[in-house]
Amino acid sequence: MRGSNMKKSWLYLLCTVLLVMVVSACGSKSNTDQGASSSQDAKNAPVEVTMAYWANAAEQKNFEFMVNGIEKEYPEIKVKLQQYPTSDEFWKAVPAAIAAGVGPDIIAMSDEGNYEYIAKGVLEPLDDWIGQAGFDKSRITASLYKGWSDNGKLYGIPYDSSTSMLAINKALFDKSGITKNPETMDELLTLAKAMTKDGMKGIVGNIDPFHITQYVHAFGGDWNFGKTINSPENIKGVQFFTDLFLKEKVAIAPIEVGAPWDGEVFAKEKGAMSTAGPWYVGYLKEANPNMQMIALPMPKGTVDAQSAYSHGLSILQGSQHKLEAMKVIKYALRDESQLDAIETVGYSPAVSSLLPKYLEKYPELKPVFDNMEKAGMPFAYPKDTKNFNADLVKGVEEIIFKGGKKSVEELLNELQTKYGQ
């Protein structure tokens, strides 16, 4: 860890100073000169900037590519990478290091749960540092910044992009008797009814914050970091979701068939549509290579909206090298590393001008990403994201499966009281 190296550096410096004092007292001019030379070398040594993240093997290669050669651009900077194999290990180690005052300079994380760290002052506002480092913000897809902003300040720079979409089994759609792709939630419901037959449900309804949020956004809602949990728009979106199960009986949840996630239910053709994301393309190539999938922007409830989110690089407020860290972020997001991410990891880039390169590989996703750029919305979960998400899921499950006594409105009122601002 960087803090351990700092302690060793201070001990080494103290020992050096004491040694110089002793030798000076003995009148040795040559050794005094050597001490001064060592001090000058230490002064000219590169600043070490530590970047912490979790990554699989492919992602690790891209992180290495991000910083490879940085000494040519910034000879005053040396980057130390701290890889954690899983997000669980990352979130166990890094907060403890931050609390102890020995955290890294830069962390890579998703914007799905970043607000807790923004609200607690763990992350540094980047606006001033962006100007000092000469980073061009306009290169990044603008809608992605929404998930890293609060009160007019920016707390992270996206390095990839992702979004939500509607996935439809093309063969089942062709048999439905409906020829128009659904553009509204009413049309989605009509199509789901037409495809609910012979043991098949029209849509996979994963009772998960990501999927519930798609309906919240479609009806003009927004968790708004806890400010509007029980808004009329949010109530309408969650009500539509629960009605797919209770009133319309066109939805199936993964837990009903023992599946761990929605993609498996879709791939096994237990549900004809699903709220999904670009990752379905790669997954289906392995899980059901014969399936043809239609990828569409999320249908409108009352507004045109779909999730736009990313992983990003943030600087910790406690970093002693904030300008150098911002220079690292600038270098890490150069075009070459973004293109490497497309090839090595399969990420869609955060740099908007490079998105066509990604869509050359996945042309079926073009309508989805086109809509993300104009209608993308952040998740904006409340500060206590983990517990809010758990209580939201528990409450919705009770309404759908256990005849819960709470209505959707009562559930969101309760969550507003508990997690709202």
C-alpha positions as CSV (number, residue, x, y, z in Angstrom):
1,M,0.0,0.0,0.0
2,R,1.1,3.6,-0.7
3,G,0.9,4.5,3.0
4,S,3.4,1.7,4.0
5,N,5.8,3.0,1.4
6,M,5.4,6.5,2.7
7,K,6.3,5.4,6.2
8,K,9.4,3.6,4.9
9,S,10.3,6.7,3.0
10,W,10.1,8.9,6.1
11,L,12.2,6.4,8.1
12,Y,14.7,6.3,5.3
13,L,14.8,10.1,5.1
14,L,15.2,10.4,8.9
15,C,18.1,7.9,8.9
16,T,19.7,9.8,6.0
17,V,19.5,13.1,7.8
18,L,21.0,11.6,11.0
19,L,23.7,10.0,9.0
20,V,24.6,13.3,7.3
21,M,24.6,15.1,10.7
22,V,27.0,12.6,12.2
23,V,29.4,12.6,9.2
24,S,29.3,16.4,9.0
25,A,30.4,16.5,12.7
26,C,33.4,14.4,11.8
27,G,34.4,17.0,9.1
28,S,34.1,14.7,6.1
29,K,33.5,17.1,3.1
30,S,33.1,14.3,0.5
31,N,30.5,12.5,2.5
32,T,28.6,15.7,3.0
33,D,28.6,16.3,-0.7
34,Q,27.3,12.8,-1.3
35,G,24.4,13.5,1.2
36,A,23.5,16.6,-0.7
37,S,23.5,14.7,-4.0
38,S,21.2,12.0,-2.5
39,S,18.9,14.7,-1.3
40,Q,18.8,16.3,-4.8
41,D,18.1,12.9,-6.4
42,A,15.2,12.3,-4.0
43,K,13.8,15.8,-4.9
44,N,13.9,14.9,-8.6
45,A,12.3,11.4,-8.2
46,P,9.0,10.9,-9.9
47,V,5.8,11.3,-7.9
48,E,4.1,7.9,-7.3
49,V,0.4,7.9,-8.1
50,T,-1.6,4.8,-7.0
51,M,-4.6,3.6,-8.9
52,A,-6.9,1.0,-7.3
53,Y,-9.5,-1.1,-9.0
54,W,-11.0,-4.5,-9.5
55,A,-10.5,-6.3,-12.8
56,N,-10.6,-9.7,-14.5
57,A,-7.7,-10.8,-16.8
58,A,-8.9,-8.9,-19.9
59,E,-9.6,-5.7,-17.9
60,Q,-6.2,-5.9,-16.2
61,K,-4.6,-5.8,-19.6
62,N,-6.5,-2.7,-20.5
63,F,-5.6,-1.0,-17.2
64,E,-1.9,-1.8,-17.9
65,F,-2.4,-0.3,-21.4
66,M,-4.0,2.8,-19.9
67,V,-0.8,3.8,-18.1
68,N,1.8,2.2,-20.3
69,G,4.3,4.8,-21.5
70,I,3.1,7.6,-19.2
71,E,6.7,8.5,-18.3
72,K,7.2,9.8,-21.8
73,E,4.3,12.2,-21.5
74,Y,4.8,13.0,-17.8
75,P,8.4,12.0,-16.7
76,E,7.6,13.5,-13.2
77,I,4.9,10.8,-12.6
78,K,5.2,7.1,-11.8
79,V,1.9,5.0,-11.7
80,K,1.4,2.1,-9.3
81,L,-1.5,-0.2,-10.1
82,Q,-3.4,-2.0,-7.3
83,Q,-5.6,-4.7,-8.8
84,Y,-8.3,-6.6,-6.8
85,P,-9.7,-9.7,-8.4
86,T,-13.3,-8.9,-7.4
87,S,-15.4,-6.0,-6.4
88,D,-16.1,-7.6,-3.0
89,E,-12.3,-7.7,-2.2
90,F,-12.0,-4.1,-3.5
91,W,-14.7,-2.8,-1.3
92,K,-13.3,-4.6,1.8
93,A,-9.8,-3.3,1.3
94,V,-10.1,0.2,-0.1
95,P,-12.5,1.8,2.4
96,A,-10.4,0.5,5.3
97,A,-7.3,2.1,3.6
98,I,-9.1,5.4,3.1
99,A,-10.2,5.4,6.8
100,A,-6.7,4.8,7.9
101,G,-5.4,7.6,5.7
102,V,-3.4,5.4,3.4
103,G,-5.9,5.1,0.5
104,P,-4.9,5.2,-3.2
105,D,-4.8,8.4,-5.2
106,I,-7.3,7.2,-7.9
107,I,-10.0,4.6,-7.7
108,A,-12.0,3.1,-10.5
109,M,-15.6,2.3,-9.7
110,S,-19.1,2.2,-11.2
111,D,-21.4,5.2,-10.8
112,E,-24.2,2.9,-9.5
113,G,-23.0,3.2,-6.0
114,N,-20.7,6.2,-6.0
115,Y,-23.0,8.8,-4.3
116,E,-22.2,7.5,-0.8
117,Y,-18.6,8.5,-1.4
118,I,-19.5,11.8,-3.0
119,A,-21.8,12.7,-0.1
120,K,-19.3,11.8,2.5
121,G,-16.6,13.9,0.9
122,V,-14.4,10.9,0.1
123,L,-14.1,12.0,-3.6
124,E,-12.4,15.2,-4.7
125,P,-14.3,17.6,-7.0
126,L,-12.4,17.5,-10.3
127,D,-13.5,20.7,-12.0
128,D,-10.4,22.8,-11.1
129,W,-8.0,19.9,-11.6
130,I,-9.5,19.3,-15.1
131,G,-8.6,22.8,-16.1
132,Q,-5.1,22.6,-14.6
133,A,-4.3,19.3,-16.4
134,G,-5.8,20.4,-19.7
135,F,-8.3,17.6,-19.9
136,D,-10.9,18.0,-22.7
137,K,-14.2,17.1,-21.1
138,S,-16.1,17.4,-24.3
139,R,-14.5,14.2,-25.6
140,I,-16.7,12.2,-23.2
141,T,-20.4,11.3,-24.0
142,A,-22.2,14.1,-22.1
143,S,-25.0,12.0,-20.6
144,L,-22.4,9.9,-18.8
145,Y,-21.3,12.8,-16.6
146,K,-24.8,12.9,-15.0
147,G,-23.9,9.9,-12.9
148,W,-20.7,11.6,-11.6
149,S,-22.1,15.0,-10.8
150,D,-23.7,16.6,-7.7
151,N,-24.5,20.2,-7.0
152,G,-22.8,21.3,-10.1
153,K,-19.5,19.6,-9.3
154,L,-17.9,16.6,-11.1
155,Y,-16.5,13.7,-9.1
156,G,-15.4,11.2,-11.8
157,I,-14.3,10.8,-15.4
158,P,-16.1,7.9,-17.2
159,Y,-13.7,5.5,-19.0
160,D,-16.4,3.3,-20.5
161,S,-20.1,3.6,-21.3
162,S,-23.1,1.3,-20.9
163,T,-26.8,1.7,-21.2
164,S,-30.1,-0.1,-20.8
165,M,-32.2,-1.5,-23.7
166,L,-35.1,-3.7,-24.6
167,A,-34.1,-7.1,-25.9
168,I,-36.7,-9.1,-28.0
169,N,-36.5,-12.6,-29.2
170,K,-36.9,-12.0,-32.9
171,A,-38.4,-15.4,-33.8
172,L,-41.1,-15.0,-31.1
173,F,-41.8,-11.5,-32.2
174,D,-42.3,-12.6,-35.8
175,K,-44.9,-15.2,-34.6
176,S,-46.7,-12.6,-32.4
177,G,-48.8,-11.1,-35.2
178,I,-47.4,-7.7,-34.3
179,T,-45.2,-6.0,-36.9
180,K,-44.3,-2.7,-35.2
181,N,-41.5,-2.5,-32.7
182,P,-42.7,-1.2,-29.3
183,E,-41.9,2.5,-28.8
184,T,-44.1,3.0,-25.7
185,M,-44.9,1.1,-22.6
186,D,-48.4,0.6,-23.8
187,E,-47.1,-1.0,-27.0
188,L,-44.7,-3.1,-24.9
189,L,-47.6,-4.4,-22.8
190,T,-49.6,-5.2,-26.0
191,L,-46.7,-7.2,-27.4
192,A,-46.0,-8.9,-24.0
193,K,-49.7,-10.1,-24.0
194,A,-49.4,-11.4,-27.6
195,M,-46.3,-13.4,-26.7
196,T,-47.6,-14.8,-23.4
197,K,-48.7,-18.3,-24.4
198,D,-47.7,-22.0,-24.4
199,G,-45.7,-21.6,-21.1
200,M,-43.9,-18.5,-22.4
201,K,-44.2,-15.2,-20.6
202,G,-44.0,-12.0,-22.6
203,I,-41.3,-10.3,-20.6
204,V,-38.6,-11.1,-18.0
205,G,-39.1,-8.9,-14.9
206,N,-35.9,-9.2,-12.9
207,I,-36.8,-7.8,-9.4
208,D,-33.6,-5.9,-9.2
209,P,-32.8,-2.1,-8.8
210,F,-31.4,-1.9,-12.3
211,H,-34.5,-3.3,-13.9
212,I,-37.0,-1.5,-11.7
213,T,-35.3,1.7,-12.5
214,Q,-35.9,1.3,-16.2
215,Y,-39.7,1.7,-15.5
216,V,-39.1,4.5,-13.1
217,H,-37.1,6.4,-15.8
218,A,-39.7,5.6,-18.5
219,F,-42.4,7.4,-16.6
220,G,-40.3,10.5,-15.9
221,G,-39.1,9.4,-12.5
222,D,-35.7,9.6,-10.9
223,W,-34.3,8.4,-7.5
224,N,-32.4,11.7,-7.5
225,F,-29.9,10.6,-4.8
226,G,-32.8,10.2,-2.4
227,K,-34.5,13.5,-3.0
228,T,-37.5,12.1,-4.9
229,I,-37.9,8.4,-4.0
230,N,-41.7,8.7,-3.5
231,S,-42.5,11.1,-6.4
232,P,-45.7,10.4,-8.4
233,E,-43.5,9.5,-11.4
234,N,-41.6,6.9,-9.4
235,I,-44.8,5.5,-8.0
236,K,-46.2,5.2,-11.5
237,G,-43.1,3.4,-12.8
238,V,-42.9,0.9,-10.0
239,Q,-46.6,0.3,-10.2
240,F,-46.4,-0.5,-13.9
241,F,-43.6,-3.0,-13.1
242,T,-45.6,-4.8,-10.4
243,D,-48.7,-4.8,-12.6
244,L,-46.8,-6.8,-15.2
245,F,-46.9,-9.6,-12.7
246,L,-50.1,-9.1,-10.7
247,K,-52.6,-7.5,-13.0
248,E,-51.4,-8.4,-16.5
249,K,-49.7,-11.7,-15.7
250,V,-47.2,-11.3,-18.6
251,A,-43.9,-11.2,-16.6
252,I,-41.6,-13.9,-15.2
253,A,-38.9,-13.3,-12.6
254,P,-35.6,-15.2,-12.7
255,I,-36.3,-16.5,-9.1
256,E,-39.4,-18.2,-10.3
257,V,-37.4,-20.6,-12.5
258,G,-34.2,-20.8,-10.4
259,A,-32.2,-18.6,-12.7
260,P,-29.6,-16.3,-11.2
261,W,-30.3,-13.4,-13.6
262,D,-32.6,-12.2,-16.4
263,G,-30.2,-13.1,-19.3
264,E,-30.4,-16.8,-18.5
265,V,-34.3,-16.7,-18.6
266,F,-34.2,-14.9,-21.9
267,A,-31.6,-17.2,-23.4
268,K,-33.6,-20.3,-22.3
269,E,-36.6,-18.8,-24.0
270,K,-38.8,-18.6,-20.8
271,G,-39.4,-14.9,-21.5
272,A,-39.7,-13.3,-24.9
273,M,-38.5,-9.8,-24.0
274,S,-36.3,-8.4,-21.3
275,T,-35.0,-5.1,-20.0
276,A,-31.4,-5.7,-20.8
277,G,-28.1,-4.1,-21.8
278,P,-25.3,-4.5,-24.4
279,W,-23.8,-7.4,-22.5
280,Y,-26.6,-9.6,-23.9
281,V,-24.9,-9.7,-27.3
282,G,-21.8,-11.5,-26.1
283,Y,-23.8,-13.6,-23.6
284,L,-26.2,-14.9,-26.2
285,K,-23.4,-15.9,-28.5
286,E,-22.4,-18.5,-25.9
287,A,-25.8,-19.3,-24.2
288,N,-28.0,-19.4,-27.3
289,P,-26.0,-18.8,-30.5
290,N,-29.1,-19.6,-32.7
291,M,-31.2,-16.8,-31.2
292,Q,-31.7,-13.6,-33.1
293,M,-32.2,-10.7,-30.9
294,I,-33.7,-7.3,-31.6
295,A,-32.1,-4.5,-29.5
296,L,-34.2,-1.4,-29.0
297,P,-34.1,1.8,-26.9
298,M,-36.3,1.6,-23.8
299,P,-39.9,2.3,-24.7
300,K,-41.4,5.5,-23.4
301,G,-43.9,5.6,-20.5
302,T,-44.4,9.4,-20.5
303,V,-40.8,10.4,-21.5
304,D,-37.9,9.1,-23.6
305,A,-35.3,7.9,-21.2
306,Q,-32.9,5.0,-20.6
307,S,-30.1,4.5,-18.2
308,A,-26.6,5.8,-19.1
309,Y,-23.9,4.7,-16.8
310,S,-20.2,4.0,-16.6
311,H,-17.2,3.1,-14.8
312,G,-15.1,6.1,-14.0
313,L,-11.8,7.3,-12.5
314,S,-12.1,9.4,-9.3
315,I,-9.4,11.1,-7.2
316,L,-9.6,10.7,-3.4
317,Q,-9.9,13.8,-1.4
318,G,-7.0,12.6,0.8
319,S,-4.6,12.3,-2.1
320,Q,-1.4,14.3,-1.8
321,H,-0.9,14.3,-5.6
322,K,-4.2,15.5,-7.1
323,L,-2.7,17.3,-10.1
324,E,-0.5,14.4,-11.0
325,A,-3.5,12.1,-10.5
326,M,-5.6,14.2,-12.9
327,K,-2.8,14.0,-15.4
328,V,-2.8,10.2,-15.1
329,I,-6.6,10.2,-15.8
330,K,-6.1,12.4,-18.8
331,Y,-3.4,10.0,-20.1
332,A,-5.5,6.9,-19.3
333,L,-8.4,8.2,-21.4
334,R,-6.4,8.8,-24.6
335,D,-7.9,7.4,-27.8
336,E,-5.5,4.5,-28.0
337,S,-6.5,3.1,-24.6
338,Q,-10.2,3.5,-25.4
339,L,-9.7,1.6,-28.6
340,D,-7.7,-1.1,-26.7
341,A,-10.7,-1.5,-24.3
342,I,-13.0,-2.2,-27.3
343,E,-10.7,-4.9,-28.6
344,T,-9.4,-6.4,-25.3
345,V,-12.4,-6.2,-23.0
346,G,-15.4,-5.5,-25.3
347,Y,-16.2,-2.2,-23.6
348,S,-18.1,0.5,-25.3
349,P,-16.0,3.6,-25.1
350,A,-16.7,6.8,-23.1
351,V,-15.2,8.9,-25.8
352,S,-18.1,9.7,-28.1
353,S,-16.1,10.0,-31.3
354,L,-14.9,6.4,-30.9
355,L,-18.4,4.9,-30.4
356,P,-18.7,4.2,-34.2
357,K,-15.7,1.9,-33.8
358,Y,-17.5,-0.1,-31.2
359,L,-20.7,-0.2,-33.3
360,E,-18.8,-1.6,-36.3
361,K,-18.5,-4.7,-34.2
362,Y,-22.1,-4.6,-32.8
363,P,-24.2,-2.7,-35.4
364,E,-27.4,-4.0,-33.9
365,L,-26.8,-1.8,-30.9
366,K,-26.7,1.5,-32.8
367,P,-30.3,2.6,-32.1
368,V,-29.7,1.9,-28.4
369,F,-26.5,4.0,-28.1
370,D,-27.9,6.8,-30.3
371,N,-30.7,7.1,-27.8
372,M,-28.4,6.9,-24.8
373,E,-26.5,10.0,-26.0
374,K,-29.7,12.1,-26.1
375,A,-31.9,10.5,-23.4
376,G,-29.4,8.9,-20.9
377,M,-30.3,9.0,-17.2
378,P,-28.1,8.1,-14.2
379,F,-29.2,5.6,-11.6
380,A,-28.8,8.3,-8.9
381,Y,-29.5,5.9,-6.0
382,P,-29.6,7.4,-2.4
383,K,-26.4,7.7,-0.4
384,D,-27.0,4.4,1.5
385,T,-27.2,2.6,-1.9
386,K,-26.7,-1.0,-0.6
387,N,-29.4,-0.9,2.0
388,F,-31.8,1.1,-0.2
389,N,-31.5,-1.4,-3.0
390,A,-32.0,-4.3,-0.6
391,D,-35.2,-2.7,0.9
392,L,-36.5,-1.8,-2.5
393,V,-36.1,-5.4,-3.8
394,K,-37.6,-6.9,-0.6
395,G,-40.6,-4.6,-0.8
396,V,-41.3,-5.2,-4.4
397,E,-41.0,-9.0,-3.9
398,E,-43.4,-8.9,-1.1
399,I,-45.9,-7.0,-3.2
400,I,-45.6,-9.4,-6.1
401,F,-45.2,-12.8,-4.4
402,K,-46.4,-12.5,-0.9
403,G,-49.5,-10.4,-1.1
404,G,-47.7,-7.6,0.7
405,K,-50.0,-5.3,2.7
406,K,-48.1,-2.3,1.5
407,S,-49.0,-0.6,-1.8
408,V,-46.3,0.7,-4.1
409,E,-47.0,4.2,-2.8
410,E,-46.7,3.1,0.8
411,L,-43.4,1.3,0.1
412,L,-41.9,4.3,-1.6
413,N,-43.1,6.6,1.2
414,E,-41.4,4.3,3.7
415,L,-38.2,4.3,1.6
416,Q,-38.3,8.1,1.3
417,T,-38.5,8.5,5.1
418,K,-35.7,6.0,5.7
419,Y,-33.3,6.9,2.9
420,G,-34.4,10.3,1.6
421,Q,-32.7,13.7,1.9
